[in-house]
Amino acid sequence: MSRFQKNTLLIFTLLTAIAYAPLYYSIKNVIKKESLPITLETPETVVFFSLGEFEPNGDGADPRTIRILNEMLDFQFQQTTDAVYLGKHSELNLPKQNRSEIILSGTFDWEEKGIIFAPKLRYVESKSIIEGKSIFVRYEERGSLVLKIQSSLTHLLDETIRLKRLIKRNPKWTYVFEEQILSESEFVKLSEYEANGSSENRKNYFQSIDFKIDFSEWLRYQFRLEKQSEENLKEIWKEVGANPKITPFIRFQIAKNISKFYFEKSEYSKSVEYANAARREKESSKQVFHSDYADTISLIGKSLVLDGKKEEAIFYLTSAKKIYEILGLLEDSMGLENSYFYGLTLSDVSQIELSAYELSNIQGKLNGVYENIYLDYNLALILYRLGRYEATISLLQEQRKKIFESSIPNFDISLQSLLLYGAAEYQIGNWSIAKSIWESIINSKTTYAIEEKLYYRNALFNLSILSSQRNNAEQSESYYKQYVKLTPYGQILTLPSNVNFEIGNPIYPYTWYIPNHHLFSDLEEKTIRSYTGRYLFQTQDEEIRARTYENRLEDTNLILDDLLNPNAYLSKSMHILRKSLFGDLKVYDRGNQVVFLDIGPALNHPEYPGVTSQAVAKHFPKMEVVLWELPGEVDLFLKKVKPELKEKLYGFSNIRILSADGVGDFQTEYNDPNHWILRNRPIPNLKNKTIVIRAANSIDIYEPFTKILPHFVNLGKELKENPVLYFFNRSILLKPKGKEKFILIGNQSIRGFHHNFQSLDRNGEPPYSILPFSISEEVMP
C-alpha cells in the first residue's frame, strides 16, 4: 500500500470514526497489517530454479563440450544456499518442474577463435525470457568455461532480482576455485568421459587422467558407487567420511547412497546411521531448506518405522512433511511417500482419525496402480477401525476394479482385502455375504496351496466367530479346530465371545511385492510349478509318452459344453466366464468361431491316436481342433499308426495337425505352413476367435517351469486380442481379451490325470470348480 493510499484511508477514518465505529476499526486493522515489514525469511522469498538445455548455434558445435558443461554446472548449483536448486529441468518429475520458478539456460556459438555464450533466464509461469550479456572464451581458455558461464548465469539472476525489485533473496553461489580451473587439454580430456560407457572403459579413463578437481572426484565416486557391495561402500566411506578435502556435497551424496543401500537390505539401524551422517552434511552446509534434506530425514523416519521404532519415527516424518509442505513439494514422489509412511504410522500409534485424514489426502496421487491398490486397502482398514463400514466397502469396491484391471485377483493383497471386505459386510448386517466371501477363500484350497497364508487362517477364525454368533456351535468349533491346527502355537488366538474379526494390519511400502504384468502370483506360480518337470520326455518309451484312453479328459468337454450351451444352468461365476470368452453366444453355436489347441494329444498312441482331441472335435463339430504335437511324435504317427486309425482321425473335417514344439515361439511355430500336416485343410485363422488351449500330461509335466513361464508370457503377447481359456494340467486359466496376463480361475477334477495308471474316478470331486473372486470384480454372495 502506497503512502498516498494510507493518507487517504486515514482521512477517511477521521470522517467515519464518529459515525460508524466498527468501520473505523476495520480500516485501522487493514492499515496495521499492510504496514508490517516484509521478512526475507519466508519461503516466498527464496528462488526455486532449475538448469535448462544449452542450444548450439551454427556449424562446428561440440556436443561433448555442451554435455560436460551441463554436468559441471549441475554439480556447482547443487551446492547453492539461500535458494533451492531443483536439478536439470528435463530430468525433474512434474511436481518439481511446476515448482521451478526460473530456468537458467543459454546458447553457444562456435566462432573461429573461440566460443560465445549468451545466458538466458526463463520464467516458468509467464514463459517470458530475459537475456544477459554474452561472454567470449578463447579455445585455449576452455578450462575456465564453467566458471565464466556460471558467473554469467548467476549475474543475470542476481541482476534480475535487483532491477525488477523482486522480494527475493540473492542466492549464495559456490564457484569453481581458481586453482581448479583446467587447462585446455585437461578440459578436452574431461569432456571425453562417457558416463554410459562400459565399466572397463571408465576404469581405464580414471586411471589415465592426471588432474584432480572436485567435479572429476565426484565422477570417480559415482563410478565406484555403482558396485553396491557392503565392502566397497565401507571402503569409500572410510576415504571420505572424515576427509576435509572432500566437498560436503560429495560426502552427503555418498552417505545417502550407503543409507539407501542398507535400507534396501532391511538393515535399518545402519541406514539410520548413514542417513544421519548425510543429514549433518546438509545442516553444516546450511542447506536445510531443500528437498534433499527433507528426503534424508524422511529416510531416517521410514527406517525407524520399519525397524519397529514408530514413536521415534513420528518426529522425523512430521519434520520432513513440514519441509515438503513449505517447499511446495508435498505431491512430489518423495513427499507422497513420506505422507504415506506418516499416515500409516499415525494409525499404529492410535491416531486413527489423523491417519485417515493423511491417507485420504494422497488418494489418487500415487503413480503406480499397485501402490494405489495397497493404499486403498490401508485406508479401508483404517476406515473400518473408525466404524465407517459403508465407506470401507465402497473403497474396496473401487479397489476391486483396479485389481481386475491389473489382472491380479490371486495376489495376496486381493485376498487380504477380501478378508476385510467380509468383515465390513458383516458389520452392516450382511452376514451371509461375509460368510460367502470367507468360504470362497477357504474353498480355494482345492485350486492352490493357500493354507499356509495368514489370511486363510484368519478366514477360518472369522467363520468360527460368525458361526458362533449365528448359534451354530458345532460349525464354529469345526472352523476353530481347523484354525488351531494350521496356526503356530504362539500365534493361536482365543475365540472371543463378541464380534472381533481378524482383518489384518496396515501394509507399509517396501514390505509388499510389486508384481510384473506377465508373472503369476505366489499362489499361482506354486500351483503351476507343482506340475512341471516331473518327468523326462526323452527317457520314456514311446508307449508311455503316448499313453491315453477314451473319456480321459471328458471334464474339458463338460465345462465347454456348459459354457456354450444356452440352456445350461450356470453359477454367476460361470455366467461371467461365458461373457468374457464368448459374448454373444449365438455366434459360437457348437464351437463356431473357437479354435481349440490341444498340445501333446498322444497322436502316436497305437490304439487311440489323439482320442481326447477326437472327442472334442466330435462334441463341437464347428470348432477347429488343432492337434499340436512334437515333430518326432508326428513322424511316428505317420509311420506306425494303423491306416484305419489315421483315416478315422482324418474323418473329422474340423481337425488339423500341427507338427511343432509346444513351448516354442507361437508365431514361428503356428504360422509356418511347413508345420501343418494336412495340406488340403487351411490353417485356422485366429483373428477375432476365442482360443481354448489344453496341455494335459504333455508340456505341463515334461517341461521345466523355466520354459513354461516364457510360454505363458509369449502366448499372452501373441494372443493379446483374443480371449483365451487354458486347461493346464488340472488348472484352468483365463486370459481376457485385451490383456496379456493369465489368471488362475479354477481347476478340474483328478479324473484322467493319473500318469501311471488309467482311472475315470473323480474321487468325489466335481468335474470343475471356478473361484468366484478370481473371475469377477463383483463380490458375489
N, C-alpha and C positions, 0 to 999 in steps of 0.2 A: 504494500500500500504506500503510495507516494505521500510526501509532506502536504501537498495541496489537498489530497483526499482526506487526510487526517484532520486538517484545519477545518475543512467543510463539515465533517462529521461533528467536530467539537462545537462549532457554532450552532449546528442543528440540535445538538443535545441541550444547549442552553435554552433554546426556544421550546423544547419539548419536556424538559425535566419537571416543570411545574404542572403542565397539562396532563402528562401521562408517564408516571414514574417507571413502570415496567419497561417501556420502550427505551428510556434513558439507560437503565442498567444493561439492557441487551446490547445497545450500541457501545457502551463502555467496555463490555467484555470483548467485543469484536476488536476494538482498538488495542486492548491489552494483549490479545492473542497475536495480532498482526505485528505488534511492536517487539515481540520476543526475538532475541538474536538467533540466527541460524547457526546451528552447530555443524562442524565439519567432521563429526564422528558418527554420523548416521549412514546406513547402507546406501542411501540415495546419493551420497556424495562420493562414492567410490566408483571408479571407472571399471566396467567389465568389458574386456576386449579380447579379441582373438586374432590369429595370424591368417591372412588370406593367401591367395596364389600370386606368384610373380609372373608377369606376362612378358615374353621376349618380343621385341620388335626387330624387323629387318632380318637380313641374312647373317649367317655366322654365329648365331646364338649357340651357347654351350649349355646343354641341359644338365650336365654334371655340375657345373658351377651353380646354376639356379637351385638344383636339388640340395647340394651341401649347404648353401647359404640358408635355405629354408630350415634345414635341420639345426644349424648353428644358432639361428635367431630364435627358434623354438626353445633351444636349450637356455639361451640368455634370458628370454622373457619368463621362463619358469621360475626364475629367481627374483622376480619383481615383488616389491612390497608396496603397501598403501594403494594397491589396485588388485583386481582379480583377473589374472590371465587364464583363460579357459582352455587354450590349446590351439591346434591347427583347425581352422573353421570347418574345413571339408571333412575332418575326421570326428567332429563332435556329434553327439546324438541331438535329436531335435530340441529337447528342453534347454540344453546348453547353447545351441545355436540361437534359440529365441532369447536367451538371457544376454547374449553378447550385444553390447550397445555399439561397439566400434570394431571395424575390421581394418587391420593395417595390411597394406599390400603395396604394389608398385610395379613399374615397368622397367625393363632393361633394354638398352640399345648398345649393340656391339659396334664400336667405331674403329677406325684404322689404328688409333694409338691407345685406345682404352675403352672402358665401359662407362656408360651414362646410366645412372639410376634416378628415376623420378618417383618419390614417395607419394602414396595415396592413403587417404583416410575415408572410409565409407561408414555413414551412419546406417545401422541395420533397419531401424524403424522408418526413417524418412527416405532411405536409399540415396540420399544426397552424398556427393563426393567432394572432398577437399583435396587439392593437390599442393604439394610442397615444392620447395626449391630443389632442382636437380643437382646431383653431385657427379663429378667426373673422377674416375680412378684409372690410373695407367695400368697396363697389363702387368708391368713389373712390380706394381704395388698391390696386386690382388690379395695378398695376405691380410691387408687391412680392410678388405671389403666389408666383412661382417661388422666391424666397429663403426665404419662410416655409414653403412646402411642403417644399422640400429640407431645411430645418433640422428640421422635424418628423419627416421620414423618417429622416434621419441620426441624430437624437437617439434615436429609437426603436431603431435598430440598435445604437448605442453602449451604450444602457442595457440592452438585451437581453444583450449580451456581458458587461457588468459584473454585472448582477443574477443571471444564470444561471451566472456564473463560467466562462464558456467560455474554453478555451485558444485565444483568437483575438486577433490584433492589432486595435487600433482603426484603421479606415481614416483616411487623411488626406484630408479633403474640400476641394474647391475651390468656394467660394461666389461668388455674384454680388457684385461690389463695390457699395458704397453709391452711387457715382456713376453706376452703370449701371442703377440701378432706374428703370423707366419711369414716366411719368405715366399717368393713366387713359386719356387719349386716345391716347397713344403705344402703350399695350398693346393697345387696341382695334384700332388700325391694324395692329399686328404680327399680331394674330390673324386678320386678313383675308387673309394671304398664303396662296395656293394653290400648293403645290409641284407639283401636276399640271396647273396652268393652262397656257395657251398661252405660247409663248416671248415673244410681243409683250406679253401682259398682264403677265407677270412683269417684263419690262424696264421697262414703264411704272410698275409698282409700286415698284421700287427707285429710280426717278427721283423718285417722289412723296414718299418718306419723308425727313424732315429730322432724324432721330436716328441715332446710330451706337453700337451696343453689340457686344460680341464675338459674340453669337448672330446678330444681324442681318448682321454681316460674314460669318459662316460661311454663312448662307443665300445671300448675294450671291455668294460664291466658288463655292458649289455650282452656282449657276445659270451662272456663267461657265465652269466646268469642263465643262459639257455640250458646248461647242464643242471637239471633240477635234481641234485642229489644232496643229501644232508652233509656229506663230507666236503663237497665242493662249496656249498653255501657257507659252511662254518669257516672254511679257509678264506673265502672272500671277506667275511665279516671280521676275521682276525686282522686282515690287512687294513680295512677302512674304519672299523668301529671307533678307534681312538686316534686316528691319524689326522692331525690338524691340517695337513696339506690337501686332504680330500674335501671338496666343497660340501656344505651341508645338504645341498640338493641331491648330490650323488649318495651321500650317507642315508638320506631319507628314503630314496628310491630302493636302495639295496635292503635296508631294514624292512621296508614294506613288502618287498618281494619275498624275503625269507619268512615274514609273518604269514603271508598268503600260502606259502609252501606248507607250513606246519598246519595252517587252518584246513587245507585240503586233505591233509593226512590225519585230521581229527586229533592232533596233538595241541590242544587248545591252550594249555599253560605256556608252551613255548611260543605259540602265536601271539599271546598277550605280551610276552617278554619283548619280542622284536617290534611289535606294534607300538609299545611304549617307547622304545628307542626311536622309532620313526616320529612319534608324537613330539618327543623332546627336541628333535632337529627342527621341526616346524615352529615350535614355540621359541627356540633360540634365534630363529631367523625372522621372527615377527611375522609369520605367515599363518596366523591362526584364522583370520577371516578368509578362508579359502576352502574349496571343495575337497582338496587333497587332505586337509586337516580333518574335515568332517568325515571323510571316508575312513581315515585312520582310527579315530575314536569310535566310529561305528563298528569297525573291525574288532576293536577291543570288546565292545559290548556284545557283539554276536558270538565271539569266542567264549566269553564268560557265560552267556546263556547256554550254549551247547555243552559247556563244562559243568552245568548244573548250578552256577552261581548267579541266579536270576535277580536277586535283590541287589547285588553289587552291579549287575549289568544295567539296571534301570538308569543310573546316573549317566553312563556313557551314551546310552541310546537316546535319552532325553536331550543331552547336550548336543549330540550330532543332529538330532531333529531340529533343534533351535537354530543351529548354524545353517542347515539346508533351507530352513524357512526364511531366514534373513537374506540368504543368498538368492532366494527365489528358485531354488532347485529341489523343492520337495517332490516334484514329478520327474526328476532325473532318475535313471535306473537305480543308482545307489541310494538316493533319497527315499525311493519307494521301498527298497529292500530294508532300509533302516526302519521305516514306518511299519513294515510287516513284522519284523522282529519285535519292535516296541509294542505293537498291538497284542501279539501272542504272549509276550512276557507279562503284560498287564493282566491278562487272564490267569496266568499261573501264580500271580501274587494277589489274586482275589479282587482285582479291579475290573470286574466283568463289564460294567457299563462303559467304562472308558475304553476297554478293549474293543467292544462292539463299535464304538464311535471311530476309533482309529482304523479298524479294518474296513469299515464301510467307506471311509474316505479314499481308500486305494482301489476299491472295486472298479473293474473295467479299465484300469490304468496299467496293469502289468502286461508285458509284451507277449509272453508265451501262453498258448492255450492250456498247457498242463499246469503252469503256475496259477492260472485263474481257476482251474478245476480244484486245486488244493486250497486256494483262498476261499472258494465257495464252501468247501467242507468246513474249514476252520471257522468261518463266520457263522455258518449254520449251527455248528456245535455250540458256539457262544450264545447265539440267539436261543437255542434250546435251553441252555442253563439259565437264561433270563426268563424262561417261561413263555417265550414268544413262539409258540409251536406252529402256528399257521405261516408265519414268516419263514420259519425253518423249512417247512415243506415247500413253500414257493421257491426258495433259493435252491433247494436240492432238485427241484423240477428243472430249473434253468441249468443246473449243473449237468443233469442227465442229457440234455441236448448237446452240450459241449462234449460229453463223454462219447456220444454216438457219432458226432461229427469227427472225432479223432479215432474212432473205432477201437476204444479201449474198455469195453464193458466188463472184461475179465481181469482188469488190473486191480491191485489191492485197494487203491483209492476208491474205485467204483463200489466194491463190495463193502468197504468200511463205511461209505456214505449210505449204502442201503441199510446197514445196521441202525444208523442214526435216523434214517427215513422212517423205519418201522416204529421206533420209539416215539417220534413226533406224531405219527398217525394214531398210536395208542392214546396219547395224551389228549387228543381232541375227540376221542370216543370211537375211533375206527379200529377196534381191537382185531377184527377179522382181517383187515388189510395188513396190520402189523404181523399177525400170525402167518399170513401167506408169504410176506416178504422174508421173514426169518426162516420159514420152512423151505423156501426156494434156495436159500443159502445152504441149509443142511442137506437138501436133496441133490445139490450139485456134486456131492462126493462120488456119485456114480459116473460123473463126466471127467473130473480131475481130482488130484490128491490135495484136497483143501483142509483136511482135518488138522494139520499142524498149524494152521493160521489162527491168530488170536481172535479175529472177528468170527471165525467159525465157532470157537468155544464160547464166545460171548453171545452168539445167536442161540446156542443151547441153553445158556444161563438165562437169557431173556425169555425164552419159550417156557422155561421152568417157572419163572415168576408169573408170566401170563396165565399159564395153566392153573397155577395156584390161585390167582385172582378170579379165575373162572370156576373155582371149586372143583377142579379136576386133579385131585391129589395124586392119583396113580400116574397120570401122564406127567405131572410136574416132577414126581420122583424119578421117572424114567429119563427125562431130559437132564435132570441134575446129576444122575449117575453117569450118564454119558459125558457130561461136562467134567466131572471129577476124574473120570478115567483118562481124559486127554490132557488135563491141566497139571503142570508141575506142582509138586506138593506145596511148596512155599507160596504159590500164587493162587491157591484154591480159596474162593470167597464163600462165606456162609450165605445161605439163601435168606434174603431179607423178608420180613413179614409185610413190608409195604412195597410200593412200586418204586424201585430204584434200579433202573436198567443200566447195563454196561454199554456205553456208547462210544468209548474211545477217548483219546486225548488230542490236544492240538498237535499238528504235524508241522515242524519247523522247516523252512528252506534248508537245503543241503542235507536233509535227512531222508528225502524221498527220492524215488527213482524216476528219472525223466526218460520215457521210452522213445526209441526210434520208431518212425512211422511203419517200418517194414518188419519190426520184431514182434515176437509173441510176448505175452505176459509171462511171469514166472510160472503160473499155473498151467498155461497153455504149453509153454516150452517143455516143462517136465512131462506132460502127457505125450507130446509128440516124440520126445526123446525116448520114452519108455518103449516105443515100438521099434525104433530104428537100430540098425546094425546088429540085430540079434543073430543073424545067420550070414555065412559067406556063400555067395551065389556060386562061385567057381568050384567050391569043394563038394557041392551036392550033385547027385546023379540027375540025369535028365528027367527021370520019372518023378523024383521028389520035387524038382523045380516046377514041374508042370502039374503038380497034384491039384485036383479039383474034383467036384462032384455036383450032381444036379441039386438045385434048390439051395445051394450053399449060401448064396448071398441074396436070398429072397427078401430080406428086410429092406434092401435098397429099393426093390420094386414096390414094396408096401408103402414106403414113405413117398416115393414119386407118384404112386397111384393116388394116395391121399391128397397130394398137392395139386394134381392135375384133374382130379375128379370133382366136378362142381357140386355133386350131391353128397360128398363125403362130410361126415360130422367132424369138425375140427375144433381144437382148442384155440383160444385167442392168439397164442404164440404161433401156431401153425397158420392161422389166417394172415398174420403179419409176414411170416416167411413166404407164403404163397404170393402175397402182393409184391414183396421185394424181388422175387425171382421171375414172376410171370405177368404181373399187372393184369391186363385184360385176358382172362382165362380162355375166352373163345378162340383166340389166335393160336393157342397151344394145344388144341384138341389132339388127343392120343400121341402127344410128344412132338407135334409140329413146331418148328422154329426152335428146337432143342437139339444140341449136339452133345452126345454122351461119349466121353473119352475114357476108355477102360484100359488103364495102364497095367500091363502084366496079366493078361486074361488066361494064361495057361493054354496058349494056342497049340503047343506041342504035345498036349495030352493025347495018348494013343487011343482012348475011347471017347473022351468028351472034350474035343478041342474047342476052347472058348465057350464052354457050355453056359457059363453065367452071363456072358455077353449075348449069346443067342437068346437067353431068357428075356433080357431087356429088349432086344430087337423084336421079339415076338409079342411082348406085352405092350410095347409102344411102337406100332408099325410106322408111324410118321416121324419117329425120332431117328436121327442119323447117328448110328453107333459105330465108333471107331475103336478097333482092337489095336491098341498101341503096344507093340511087342518088340523086344530086342532083335536086331538083325540075325544073330545066331539062332535064336529060337524060331524065327520065321523060316530060316533055311531048313531047320529040322522039320518044321510043319510041312513045308513043300515037298521034302524028300521022303519022310517016314509015315506021315499020317495017311490012312487009307483013303483012296479016291472018293468012296461013297460018303465018308465023313466030311471030306472037303466040300463035296457037292451040296451036302445038307447045309453046311455053313454058308456057302455061296448062294444058297436058295433064298436067303434073306436079302432082299434088294436094298435094304437100308443099312447094310453092314459094309464097312470099309476096313482095310488092313493097313496099318502104318508101321513100317519097319524102321524103328528109331529108338534112341536112348530116352527113357522116360524122364531122366533128370538133366537132359541136355538143354541147350538154349531153345526155347519154344519156337521162336520164329524160324530158326535154322532147320530144326527137325520137322516142323509141321509143313512149312511152305515149299520144301524141296520135292518136286514131282517124282524124282527117282526113289523116294522113300515109300511111295504108295504102290501096293502090290496089284490091286485090281484096277488096271489102267483104263478099263472101259467104264469106270464109275468116277464121277467128278469128285474133286477134293471138297469137302464140306466148307462152305463159306461161313465164317464166324461172325460177320458183321450183323449187328442187331439181333444176335441169337443169345439164348440162355445156355450157359455151358455147365454141364454136370461132369465131374471127374471122379473116378474111383481108383484107388490103389489099395487092394486088399490082398495081403500076402504076396506083395511084389516089391516095389521100391520101398514101401513102408517098413519092411523087415530086413531087406538085403542091403539098403544103402545107409551109410552113417548120417548122423544129424548134420555134419559139416557139408553134406551135399543136399540134404533135404531143405535146410533153411534157405539157401540160394534158389532152390527150386520154387519155393513159395514166393520169394521176392520177385523172381523172373516172371512167374505166372501173373502176379499182381500187376506188374508193369505192362506186360504184353496184352493182358485181358482187362485192362482198366475199365474200358467202356462196356464190358459185358458183366451181367450178374453171374456169379459162379457159385455152385454148390459142390463141395469137395468131400467125398467119403474117403477119409484117410484112415485105413485100418478101421477101428471101431468108432473113431471120432468123426463128427460131422462139422464141417467148417463152411462159413459163408463169406463171400466177398461181394458186398453190394456194388451195384453199378456206379461207376464214377470214383470208386475207391481202389486203393492198391493193397490194403491190408486184409488178411484173412482173420476171421473171428471164430473161435471155437464156440459152437452154439448147442451142441448136444452129442449124443452117442447112440450107436446101435447095440443090439444085444450081442451076447457072446456067440450066438449061432453062426457056425461056419468059420470061426476064427481059431479053431484048434489046429495048429500047424502039423502036429504029429499024429492026429487021428481024425476020422470023419465022424461028425456029430451034427444033428439038426436041432439039438436041445437048446432052449434059451435059458435054462436053469432058473425059471421063474421070472425072468426079466421081460419087460415089454419090448416089442420089436425095435422101438426107438424112443428116445426122450429128448425134449428140447428145453434148454434153460430159458425161462421167461425173461430174466433180466439181461440176457445177452442178445436178445433178438429185437427188443423194443426199448425206446427211451421211456415209454409209459410204464409206470409201476402197476402191475396187474394183480388184482385180488385173486 
